[in-house]
Amino acid sequence: MDIPFRISPNKSSKNKERIIENLDASEVELMEDEFSSLEAALNQCKVYGHRGLGGF
């Protein structure tokens, strides 16, 4: 599954090893069923506050 995403470094992180570890997460590949399962679970979560979705 080809899903576009953006990587945004944690601007508050000052630990080089932690930054590299976080960037390594971009290498994770999910099968379509894994992504669908994760997306379904996340859609059950109530979002509080502004999350960059616009229109607020």
C-alpha positions as a Markdown table, in Angstrom:
| # | Residue | x | y | z |
|---|---|---|---|---|
| 1 | Met | 0.0 | 0.0 | 0.0 |
| 2 | Asp | 1.4 | 3.4 | -1.0 |
| 3 | Ile | 0.3 | 5.9 | 1.5 |
| 4 | Pro | 1.8 | 9.4 | 1.4 |
| 5 | Phe | 3.0 | 10.8 | 4.7 |
| 6 | Arg | 5.2 | 13.6 | 6.0 |
| 7 | Ile | 8.0 | 13.3 | 8.5 |
| 8 | Ser | 8.2 | 16.1 | 11.0 |
| 9 | Pro | 11.0 | 16.0 | 13.5 |
| 10 | Asn | 10.1 | 16.7 | 17.2 |
| 11 | Lys | 11.3 | 20.2 | 17.5 |
| 12 | Ser | 11.7 | 19.9 | 21.3 |
| 13 | Ser | 14.1 | 16.9 | 21.0 |
| 14 | Lys | 17.7 | 17.6 | 21.6 |
| 15 | Asn | 18.9 | 14.0 | 22.0 |
| 16 | Lys | 20.6 | 12.9 | 18.7 |
| 17 | Glu | 20.0 | 9.2 | 19.4 |
| 18 | Arg | 16.3 | 9.8 | 20.1 |
| 19 | Ile | 15.9 | 11.9 | 16.9 |
| 20 | Ile | 17.5 | 9.1 | 14.8 |
| 21 | Glu | 15.4 | 6.5 | 16.5 |
| 22 | Asn | 12.2 | 8.5 | 15.7 |
| 23 | Leu | 13.3 | 8.9 | 12.1 |
| 24 | Asp | 13.9 | 5.2 | 11.8 |
| 25 | Ala | 10.1 | 4.7 | 12.3 |
| 26 | Ser | 9.7 | 5.9 | 8.8 |
| 27 | Glu | 11.1 | 2.6 | 7.6 |
| 28 | Val | 8.2 | 0.6 | 9.1 |
| 29 | Glu | 6.0 | -1.1 | 6.5 |
| 30 | Leu | 2.5 | -2.3 | 7.3 |
| 31 | Met | 0.5 | -4.8 | 5.3 |
| 32 | Glu | -2.8 | -3.5 | 4.1 |
| 33 | Asp | -4.7 | -5.5 | 6.7 |
| 34 | Glu | -2.4 | -4.2 | 9.5 |
| 35 | Phe | -2.9 | -0.6 | 8.4 |
| 36 | Ser | -6.7 | -1.1 | 8.1 |
| 37 | Ser | -6.8 | -2.6 | 11.6 |
| 38 | Leu | -4.7 | 0.2 | 13.1 |
| 39 | Glu | -6.8 | 2.9 | 11.2 |
| 40 | Ala | -10.1 | 1.3 | 12.5 |
| 41 | Ala | -8.8 | 1.3 | 16.1 |
| 42 | Leu | -7.6 | 4.9 | 15.8 |
| 43 | Asn | -11.0 | 6.0 | 14.4 |
| 44 | Gln | -12.6 | 4.8 | 17.6 |
| 45 | Cys | -10.5 | 7.4 | 19.6 |
| 46 | Lys | -12.1 | 10.7 | 20.5 |
| 47 | Val | -9.9 | 13.6 | 19.4 |
| 48 | Tyr | -9.6 | 16.5 | 21.8 |
| 49 | Gly | -8.3 | 19.9 | 20.8 |
| 50 | His | -6.7 | 21.1 | 17.5 |
| 51 | Arg | -4.8 | 18.5 | 15.6 |
| 52 | Gly | -3.9 | 20.4 | 12.5 |
| 53 | Leu | -7.0 | 19.2 | 10.6 |
| 54 | Gly | -8.0 | 22.8 | 9.6 |
| 55 | Gly | -11.3 | 24.5 | 9.9 |
| 56 | Phe | -11.0 | 25.3 | 13.6 |
